[in-house]
Amino acid sequence: MTVAVTGATGFVGSHTVVHLLAHGHHPRLLVRNPAKAATVLGALGVDMTRLELIEGDMVDAPAVARLLDGADAVIHAAAAVAVTGYRPDASDDNVVGGELVMGSAVARGLDPVIHVSTVAVFIPSDEVIITAHSTLAAPRSAYGRSKLATERLARRFQADGAPVTTVYPGGVLGSHQPTHDSMMEGLAGALSTVWPMPRGGVALIHVEDLAEALARMVVAGQGPRRLMLGGDFLTWTGLADLCDELTGVACRRIVVPVGVMRGLGAMFEFAQRIGFSRYPLTRDGAEIMVSMVPTDDSDTEALLGLNRVSVRDALEEALRWLAAEGYLAPHHAGRLAPAGSPPARPSRGRWWQAWLARRVVHPIASSAAFARIGPRIFPPLDRAVHKVTGGRILTSQLFVDSLLLRTTGRRSGEARDAPLACASEPGGTWLVVGSNFGKEHHPAWTANLLADPAAWVTRHGRTVAVVARLLTDDEREEAWARLRDVWPIYDRYEDRSGRSLRVFRLTPS
């Protein structure tokens, strides 16, 4: 069949193209940017000579007409997404595009007309298990209402007997996501900052399973159908536990009541509207987080003969890819971070921290006055917070990558804890600097390491034994630029102290 596809440069659409080709179909793609399509699909190993490209988008009537003329079937996978980020145009695009693509396809007699919806149209639900025939929800935001309007449009076509197949996927995981958004963005944001733990959970499906299911739906003569494919359901605690197990790093969590979670969603969405925040959470996202329940996919799996990837394997693949692409820093990806992985990309949840650090924290921390009072306040505060949170959090982590170093006192023989900024290295080692807030003498922990290099590092709730080594002058010079990236005021500390700041490499033993 000649299968028209919208959203072919998106996460689901691009993988679906691969599976359509494997099933012997001829994909015809509606794309805004042919060059981007070549890049996205080329990364998946697609031979572009086997594809037909129509330039335009789902709200472009002439382009949609060119896409559908002469086609046998259509997969409408395009959607403007606004679950993790506010998009003012999302609601209009979804409704207009859905009506144009599905309406034109039905009018031309295409069979099947496949509409990729979302399990979110049923959220919140009064049912303990969601099926394809569950009651539709009443979302509050314009984006949520647009998805519901598109769903009702598909149902009107189905009620008239049109061969429209609607599929309801959950959160999609996997690799090779062209645009960082939705479940993948939320996952990276939670692991990189603090993960709110409300009631509820999430349904997860591997992108390859969804793409294969869509390819298997391309069969004429099946009539109207609604197919649930939410995936495996995990509570938020269960998902965080599995991430911890896969990475070997304990993520930072905070229990959030349902009402507070909804309020945070509304607050962050408003902050995104006025350009103040990029944290990946909206009202709809918060509602889904607290209200999601398991889905019954058994009929769909039996009908299509699907043998799905396990949620553990899907999550591991997703985390490896996020780390390899720089969306998840090596110290958050843990054992899933590839050697030589790129520096972490700016996180949507962390831009304000960088701004605040540059404009407020760095100028204060580099002052002589702070050198007098800082050591009396911040190390004790860090140690207290670290103890209360079970080693998961240091207050300094808000503005700089940090760890707690435990050394053995060279005179007392007792354990001494020092919260320190650190530079993570690809091989799993850390660099730490004996800045002592720019004071004249070296900090005591550096003398402790010179006397006994055996120490312990606690970071994000995980403690490892390390061996410390003082860098040579040449090694220190080579590492200095990376250290300045972590804490730009090290140069000021060195100038004010009148000494060469000691730099140690901490290697897990």
C-alpha positions as CSV (number, residue, x, y, z in Angstrom):
1,M,0.0,0.0,0.0
2,T,0.9,3.6,-0.4
3,V,0.6,4.9,3.2
4,A,0.5,8.6,3.8
5,V,2.1,9.6,7.1
6,T,1.9,12.9,9.0
7,G,4.4,13.6,11.8
8,A,7.1,11.5,10.1
9,T,9.9,13.5,11.6
10,G,8.6,13.1,15.1
11,F,9.4,10.3,17.6
12,V,6.6,7.9,16.8
13,G,6.3,8.9,13.1
14,S,9.9,8.4,12.2
15,H,10.1,4.9,13.8
16,T,6.8,4.0,12.1
17,V,8.3,4.8,8.7
18,V,10.9,2.1,9.4
19,H,8.3,-0.5,10.2
20,L,6.1,0.4,7.3
21,L,9.1,-0.2,5.0
22,A,9.7,-3.5,6.7
23,H,6.1,-4.5,6.0
24,G,6.5,-3.8,2.3
25,H,4.5,-0.5,2.2
26,H,5.4,2.6,0.3
27,P,5.4,5.6,2.7
28,R,4.5,9.0,1.5
29,L,5.5,11.6,4.1
30,L,4.2,15.1,4.9
31,V,7.2,17.0,6.2
32,R,7.9,20.7,6.8
33,N,11.6,20.4,6.2
34,P,12.9,17.7,3.7
35,A,16.4,18.2,4.9
36,K,15.4,17.5,8.5
37,A,13.5,14.5,7.3
38,A,16.6,13.1,5.7
39,T,18.6,13.7,8.8
40,V,16.0,12.1,11.2
41,L,15.2,9.1,9.0
42,G,18.8,8.7,7.9
43,A,19.8,8.2,11.6
44,L,17.4,5.3,11.6
45,G,19.0,3.7,8.6
46,V,16.2,4.6,6.1
47,D,17.0,4.7,2.4
48,M,15.4,8.0,1.4
49,T,15.0,6.8,-2.2
50,R,12.3,4.5,-1.0
51,L,10.2,7.4,0.3
52,E,8.1,10.1,-1.2
53,L,8.2,13.5,0.4
54,I,5.4,16.1,0.3
55,E,6.5,19.5,1.7
56,G,4.0,21.1,4.1
57,D,2.3,20.5,7.4
58,M,-1.0,19.2,8.7
59,V,-2.8,22.6,8.6
60,D,-1.7,23.2,5.0
61,A,-4.8,22.2,2.9
62,P,-3.0,22.0,-0.5
63,A,-0.2,20.0,1.0
64,V,-2.6,17.6,2.7
65,A,-4.4,17.1,-0.6
66,R,-1.1,16.2,-2.4
67,L,-0.3,13.8,0.5
68,L,-3.6,12.0,0.3
69,D,-4.3,12.0,-3.5
70,G,-3.6,8.4,-4.7
71,A,-2.8,7.1,-1.3
72,D,-4.4,3.9,0.1
73,A,-4.2,4.6,3.8
74,V,-3.0,7.2,6.2
75,I,-1.4,7.3,9.6
76,H,-2.0,10.6,11.3
77,A,0.8,10.8,13.9
78,A,1.4,14.6,13.8
79,A,0.5,16.5,16.9
80,A,1.6,19.7,18.6
81,V,2.6,18.5,22.1
82,A,2.2,20.6,25.2
83,V,2.3,18.3,28.2
84,T,5.8,19.1,29.4
85,G,6.0,22.6,27.9
86,Y,3.5,25.4,27.2
87,R,2.8,25.9,23.5
88,P,0.2,28.6,22.6
89,D,-0.4,27.2,19.1
90,A,-0.9,23.6,20.2
91,S,-4.7,23.6,20.6
92,D,-5.4,25.3,17.2
93,D,-3.0,23.1,15.3
94,N,-4.3,19.8,16.7
95,V,-7.9,20.5,15.9
96,V,-7.4,22.0,12.5
97,G,-4.9,19.4,11.5
98,G,-7.0,16.5,12.7
99,E,-10.1,17.7,10.9
100,L,-8.1,18.4,7.7
101,V,-6.2,15.1,7.6
102,M,-8.9,12.7,8.8
103,G,-11.7,14.5,7.0
104,S,-9.9,14.6,3.7
105,A,-8.8,11.0,4.0
106,V,-12.3,9.8,4.8
107,A,-13.7,11.8,1.9
108,R,-11.2,10.1,-0.5
109,G,-12.1,6.7,0.7
110,L,-8.7,5.8,2.3
111,D,-8.8,2.6,4.4
112,P,-7.7,2.5,7.1
113,V,-7.4,6.1,8.5
114,I,-5.3,5.6,11.6
115,H,-5.4,8.4,14.2
116,V,-2.7,8.3,16.9
117,S,-4.4,9.7,20.0
118,T,-3.2,9.4,23.6
119,V,-4.3,7.6,26.7
120,A,-4.5,11.1,28.3
121,V,-7.9,11.7,26.7
122,F,-9.3,9.4,29.5
123,I,-7.4,11.2,32.3
124,P,-8.7,11.7,35.0
125,S,-10.7,8.5,35.1
126,D,-13.1,7.1,37.7
127,E,-12.2,3.6,36.5
128,V,-9.4,1.5,38.1
129,I,-8.4,0.2,34.6
130,I,-8.7,2.2,31.4
131,T,-9.9,0.5,28.2
132,A,-10.5,1.8,24.7
133,H,-14.2,2.2,25.7
134,S,-13.7,4.1,28.9
135,T,-15.4,7.5,29.4
136,L,-13.6,10.5,28.0
137,A,-12.2,13.0,30.4
138,A,-12.8,16.8,30.7
139,P,-9.3,18.4,30.6
140,R,-8.8,21.9,31.9
141,S,-6.2,23.4,29.5
142,A,-6.6,24.5,25.9
143,Y,-4.1,21.9,24.8
144,G,-6.0,19.1,26.6
145,R,-9.3,20.3,25.2
146,S,-7.8,20.3,21.7
147,K,-6.8,16.6,22.1
148,L,-10.3,15.8,23.3
149,A,-11.8,17.7,20.3
150,T,-9.7,15.8,17.9
151,E,-10.7,12.5,19.6
152,R,-14.4,13.4,19.3
153,L,-13.9,14.2,15.6
154,A,-12.4,10.8,15.0
155,R,-15.4,9.2,16.9
156,R,-17.9,11.1,14.7
157,F,-16.2,9.6,11.6
158,Q,-16.4,6.2,13.3
159,A,-20.1,6.6,14.1
160,D,-20.7,7.2,10.4
161,G,-19.0,3.9,9.6
162,A,-15.7,5.4,8.3
163,P,-12.7,3.0,8.6
164,V,-11.0,5.2,11.3
165,T,-8.7,3.3,13.7
166,T,-7.8,5.2,16.9
167,V,-4.9,4.0,19.0
168,Y,-4.2,5.2,22.5
169,P,-0.5,5.0,23.5
170,G,0.9,5.9,26.9
171,G,4.3,7.5,27.6
172,V,6.7,6.6,24.8
173,L,10.2,5.6,25.5
174,G,13.2,4.6,23.4
175,S,16.1,6.1,21.4
176,H,16.5,8.4,18.5
177,Q,13.9,11.0,19.6
178,P,14.2,13.9,17.1
179,T,12.8,16.6,19.4
180,H,13.4,16.3,23.1
181,D,9.9,16.5,24.7
182,S,7.1,14.6,26.4
183,M,7.9,11.5,28.5
184,M,11.6,11.5,27.5
185,E,12.0,15.2,28.5
186,G,10.2,14.7,31.7
187,L,12.3,11.6,32.6
188,A,15.6,13.5,32.0
189,G,14.3,16.5,33.9
190,A,13.2,14.5,36.9
191,L,16.6,12.6,37.1
192,S,18.6,15.8,36.6
193,T,16.8,17.9,39.3
194,V,14.3,16.7,41.9
195,W,11.7,14.1,41.1
196,P,8.2,14.9,42.6
197,M,6.5,11.7,44.0
198,P,2.8,12.1,43.9
199,R,0.1,9.5,44.0
200,G,-0.5,7.9,40.6
201,G,1.9,6.6,38.0
202,V,2.6,6.3,34.3
203,A,1.9,3.9,31.5
204,L,5.0,3.3,29.3
205,I,5.5,1.8,25.9
206,H,8.6,1.3,23.8
207,V,8.6,3.4,20.6
208,E,9.4,0.3,18.5
209,D,6.4,-1.6,19.9
210,L,4.1,1.4,19.0
211,A,5.6,1.7,15.6
212,E,5.2,-2.0,14.8
213,A,1.6,-1.9,16.1
214,L,0.8,1.0,13.7
215,A,2.4,-0.8,10.8
216,R,0.3,-3.9,11.6
217,M,-2.9,-1.8,11.7
218,V,-2.5,-1.0,8.0
219,V,-5.0,-3.5,6.8
220,A,-8.1,-2.5,4.8
221,G,-11.6,-3.7,5.5
222,Q,-11.5,-3.6,9.3
223,G,-14.0,-0.9,9.8
224,P,-14.0,1.6,12.7
225,R,-11.7,0.5,15.6
226,R,-10.4,1.8,18.9
227,L,-7.3,0.1,20.2
228,M,-5.7,0.7,23.7
229,L,-1.9,0.5,23.8
230,G,-0.9,2.3,27.0
231,G,1.9,-0.1,27.9
232,D,3.2,-1.2,31.3
233,F,2.0,0.8,34.3
234,L,4.5,1.8,37.1
235,T,3.9,4.0,40.1
236,W,6.2,7.0,40.3
237,T,8.1,5.3,43.1
238,G,8.4,2.1,41.1
239,L,9.7,4.0,38.1
240,A,12.2,5.9,40.2
241,D,13.3,2.7,41.9
242,L,13.9,1.1,38.5
243,C,15.9,4.1,37.3
244,D,18.1,3.9,40.5
245,E,18.6,0.2,39.8
246,L,19.6,0.7,36.2
247,T,21.9,3.7,36.7
248,G,23.3,2.8,40.1
249,V,22.6,6.4,41.2
250,A,19.9,7.3,43.7
251,C,17.7,10.1,42.2
252,R,16.6,12.9,44.4
253,R,12.9,12.6,45.3
254,I,10.3,14.5,47.2
255,V,6.8,13.3,48.2
256,V,4.2,15.8,46.9
257,P,0.5,15.7,47.8
258,V,-1.9,15.6,44.9
259,G,-3.3,19.1,45.5
260,V,0.2,20.5,45.7
261,M,1.2,18.7,42.5
262,R,-1.7,20.1,40.6
263,G,-0.8,23.6,41.9
264,L,2.8,23.1,40.8
265,G,1.6,22.2,37.3
266,A,-0.5,25.3,37.0
267,M,2.3,27.4,38.5
268,F,5.0,26.1,36.1
269,E,2.7,26.4,33.1
270,F,2.1,30.1,34.0
271,A,5.8,30.6,34.5
272,Q,6.5,29.2,31.1
273,R,3.9,31.5,29.5
274,I,5.7,34.6,30.8
275,G,9.1,33.1,30.0
276,F,10.3,32.7,33.6
277,S,10.6,28.9,33.8
278,R,11.4,26.0,31.6
279,Y,10.8,23.2,34.1
280,P,9.0,20.4,32.1
281,L,5.6,20.4,33.8
282,T,2.1,21.8,32.9
283,R,-1.4,21.5,34.4
284,D,-2.2,18.6,32.0
285,G,1.1,16.9,32.9
286,A,0.5,17.2,36.6
287,E,-3.1,15.8,36.2
288,I,-1.8,12.8,34.3
289,M,0.9,12.2,36.9
290,V,-1.6,12.0,39.8
291,S,-4.5,10.4,38.0
292,M,-3.0,7.8,35.7
293,V,-4.2,4.2,36.2
294,P,-3.3,0.9,34.4
295,T,-4.6,0.3,30.9
296,D,-6.0,-3.0,29.5
297,D,-4.0,-3.6,26.3
298,S,-4.8,-7.3,26.0
299,D,-7.3,-7.1,23.1
300,T,-4.9,-5.0,21.1
301,E,-1.9,-7.2,21.7
302,A,-4.0,-10.3,20.8
303,L,-5.4,-8.7,17.7
304,L,-2.0,-7.5,16.4
305,G,0.1,-10.4,17.7
306,L,2.4,-8.1,19.6
307,N,5.2,-9.3,21.8
308,R,6.3,-6.1,23.5
309,V,9.7,-5.1,24.9
310,S,9.9,-5.2,28.6
311,V,9.6,-1.9,30.5
312,R,13.0,-2.5,32.0
313,D,14.6,-2.9,28.6
314,A,12.7,0.1,27.2
315,L,13.8,2.3,30.1
316,E,17.4,1.2,29.9
317,E,17.5,2.0,26.2
318,A,15.9,5.4,26.8
319,L,18.4,6.3,29.6
320,R,21.4,5.2,27.6
321,W,20.3,7.4,24.7
322,L,19.5,10.4,26.9
323,A,23.0,10.1,28.3
324,A,24.7,9.6,25.0
325,E,23.0,12.7,23.6
326,G,23.9,14.8,26.5
327,Y,20.4,15.3,27.9
328,L,21.4,13.3,31.0
329,A,24.7,14.2,32.7
330,P,27.1,11.3,33.3
331,H,26.8,11.6,37.1
332,H,23.0,11.2,36.7
333,A,23.2,8.3,34.1
334,G,25.7,6.4,36.3
335,R,26.6,3.1,34.8
336,L,24.6,3.8,31.7
337,A,26.7,6.8,30.7
338,P,29.0,5.9,27.8
339,A,32.7,6.5,28.1
340,G,33.5,9.9,26.5
341,S,29.9,11.0,26.6
342,P,29.3,14.6,25.6
343,P,28.8,17.3,28.2
344,A,25.3,17.6,29.4
345,R,23.0,19.9,27.4
346,P,21.4,22.8,29.3
347,S,18.4,21.3,31.1
348,R,15.0,23.0,30.7
349,G,14.7,22.7,34.5
350,R,18.1,24.3,35.3
351,W,18.4,27.5,33.3
352,W,17.2,29.7,36.2
353,Q,19.9,28.1,38.4
354,A,22.6,29.1,36.0
355,W,21.2,32.6,35.7
356,L,21.0,33.0,39.5
357,A,24.4,31.5,40.0
358,R,26.0,33.9,37.5
359,R,24.2,37.1,38.6
360,V,23.9,36.6,42.3
361,V,25.8,33.6,43.8
362,H,29.2,34.0,42.0
363,P,29.6,37.7,42.9
364,I,28.7,37.1,46.5
365,A,30.8,34.0,46.8
366,S,33.9,35.7,45.4
367,S,33.8,38.6,47.9
368,A,36.2,38.9,50.8
369,A,33.3,39.3,53.2
370,F,31.9,35.9,52.1
371,A,35.3,34.3,52.7
372,R,34.9,35.4,56.4
373,I,31.4,34.3,57.0
374,G,30.8,31.6,54.4
375,P,32.8,28.8,56.1
376,R,30.8,29.3,59.3
377,I,27.4,29.0,57.6
378,F,27.4,26.9,54.4
379,P,29.5,23.8,55.3
380,P,27.5,23.1,58.5
381,L,24.3,23.8,56.6
382,D,25.3,21.4,53.8
383,R,26.2,18.7,56.3
384,A,22.9,19.1,58.1
385,V,20.8,18.9,54.9
386,H,22.9,16.0,53.7
387,K,22.2,14.1,56.9
388,V,18.5,14.8,56.9
389,T,18.0,13.7,53.3
390,G,20.0,10.5,53.7
391,G,22.9,11.7,51.6
392,R,20.8,12.6,48.6
393,I,20.9,16.4,48.7
394,L,23.5,19.2,49.4
395,T,22.2,22.8,49.3
396,S,25.2,23.7,47.1
397,Q,23.9,21.4,44.4
398,L,21.4,24.0,43.5
399,F,24.2,26.0,41.8
400,V,27.2,23.7,41.4
401,D,27.8,19.9,41.1
402,S,28.8,18.8,44.6
403,L,29.7,15.9,46.7
404,L,30.5,15.1,50.4
405,L,34.1,14.0,51.0
406,R,34.9,12.0,54.1
407,T,38.6,12.0,55.1
408,T,40.5,10.7,58.1
409,G,41.8,13.5,60.4
410,R,45.6,13.4,60.2
411,R,45.9,14.2,63.9
412,S,42.7,13.0,65.5
413,G,42.2,9.9,63.4
414,E,38.5,10.7,63.3
415,A,36.2,11.0,60.2
416,R,35.9,14.5,58.8
417,D,33.2,15.5,56.3
418,A,33.7,18.3,53.8
419,P,31.0,19.3,51.2
420,L,32.8,20.3,48.0
421,A,32.2,21.4,44.5
422,C,33.4,18.8,42.0
423,A,34.0,18.3,38.3
424,S,32.8,14.9,37.1
425,E,35.0,13.1,34.7
426,P,34.0,10.5,32.0
427,G,35.8,7.6,33.7
428,G,33.8,8.0,36.9
429,T,36.4,10.0,38.7
430,W,36.0,13.5,40.3
431,L,38.2,16.6,40.6
432,V,38.0,18.6,43.8
433,V,39.8,21.9,44.6
434,G,41.1,23.0,48.0
435,S,39.9,26.6,47.6
436,N,38.8,27.2,51.2
437,F,36.7,30.2,50.0
438,G,39.9,32.0,48.9
439,K,41.5,32.1,52.4
440,E,45.3,32.1,52.8
441,H,45.7,28.6,54.2
442,H,44.9,25.2,52.6
443,P,41.7,23.6,54.0
444,A,42.3,20.8,56.5
445,W,40.8,18.1,54.3
446,T,43.6,18.5,51.8
447,A,46.2,17.9,54.5
448,N,44.2,14.8,55.6
449,L,44.3,13.4,52.0
450,L,48.1,14.0,51.8
451,A,48.5,12.1,55.0
452,D,46.0,9.3,54.1
453,P,44.6,9.3,50.5
454,A,41.9,6.7,51.3
455,A,38.5,8.5,51.5
456,W,34.8,8.2,50.8
457,V,32.5,10.1,48.5
458,T,28.8,10.4,49.0
459,R,26.8,11.8,46.1
460,H,23.1,11.6,45.4
461,G,22.6,9.1,48.2
462,R,25.4,6.7,47.1
463,T,28.7,6.3,49.0
464,V,31.8,4.9,47.3
465,A,35.4,4.4,48.6
466,V,37.9,6.5,46.7
467,V,41.7,7.0,46.6
468,A,42.8,10.6,46.3
469,R,45.9,11.8,44.3
470,L,47.2,15.4,44.2
471,L,47.6,16.5,40.6
472,T,51.0,17.5,39.3
473,D,51.4,21.1,38.0
474,D,51.0,19.9,34.4
475,E,47.9,17.9,35.2
476,R,46.5,20.8,37.2
477,E,47.0,23.2,34.3
478,E,45.3,20.8,31.9
479,A,42.3,20.4,34.3
480,W,41.9,24.1,35.3
481,A,39.7,25.1,32.4
482,R,37.2,22.3,33.3
483,L,37.2,23.4,36.9
484,R,36.5,27.0,36.0
485,D,33.5,25.8,34.0
486,V,32.2,24.2,37.3
487,W,33.0,27.2,39.5
488,P,34.2,30.2,37.6
489,I,35.5,32.1,40.6
490,Y,38.4,29.7,41.4
491,D,40.7,32.2,39.7
492,R,39.6,34.9,42.1
493,Y,40.1,32.5,45.0
494,E,43.6,31.8,43.9
495,D,44.5,35.4,43.4
496,R,43.1,36.4,46.8
497,S,44.7,33.5,48.7
498,G,48.2,34.0,47.3
499,R,48.7,30.3,47.0
500,S,48.3,27.6,44.4
501,L,45.0,25.8,45.1
502,R,45.5,22.1,45.5
503,V,43.6,19.9,43.1
504,F,42.9,16.2,43.8
505,R,41.5,13.5,41.5
506,L,39.3,11.1,43.4
507,T,39.2,7.6,41.9
508,P,36.8,4.9,43.1
509,S,38.8,2.1,44.7
